[in-house]
Amino acid sequence: MNETPTVLDVKGLKCPLPVLRANKAIKPLPAGAVLEIHATDPGTVEDFKVYCDTTGHELVESREEEGVYSFVIRKSA
């Protein structure tokens, strides 16, 4: 990834808030832009897979480190 992602911190929030906040954050971004999300709710792993399948955005990366779940999503056209 060459572009600098927009970073969204939703640590401490429970479903459905992380996905709702991510959707709000990604809407104004141009197609192809990258949103990096940091969450602590384990449910976000499945939530963001479903979100990307539903919206057509690309889930570029999903990882967990020390209880923090990080997602990199590229906005679709």
N, C-alpha and C positions, 0 to 999 in steps of 0.2 A: 504494500500500500504506500503510495507516494503522497497522497493527500492527507492533510491534517483532519482527523475526525472531530465532529462535535461531540463533546462528552456529556453524558447525562448520569447523574448520581441519584439512584433510587434506593440506596441502601436503607434498610429499616422499614420499607413499605411492603405491604402484603398485597396479594392478588385481589383485585385486578389493577391496582394503582400503577405498578411498574409499566405494564403494557399501555395503559391509558396515557401516562406521561410520555412514554416513548413515541406513541402515535402523534401526540400534540407536538413533540419536538421535531419529528421528521417531516411533518406536513409542509413547513415553509422552506425546507431544504430543496435545492435543485436535484433533478434526476442524476443519479450516479454519486451523490454525496454520501458520506459515511457517518453513521451515528454509532458511538461507542457507549455502551450502557454498563453500569456497575450496580449489582443488586445483591441482596442477602437472602431473599426468599428462594428456597430450593425449587419451588413450583415454577419459577421463571424459566427454567431450562425447557420444559415442555411448552410453556406459554409462548415464548418467543419463536419456537419452531412453528407452532400453529399460526401465530401472528404473521410470520413471513410467508407461510404457505397460503394464507388467506389473502394477503395484500399483494403478493408478487414481489416483495422486497427480498433481497438475497441475504441469507444468514451466512456471512463470510467466516465468522469464527465464534465459537462458544467454548468457554473454559471456566474452570473453578480453581481458585487458589485461596487456601486458608479461610474458607467460608464465604468468599466473595465470588459471585458469578459474573463473568464479563462476557458481553456479546458485542459483536461488530456486525452492523447491518448496513448494507448498501441499498439506497433508495432506488426503486424501479422507475421507469419512465412514466 
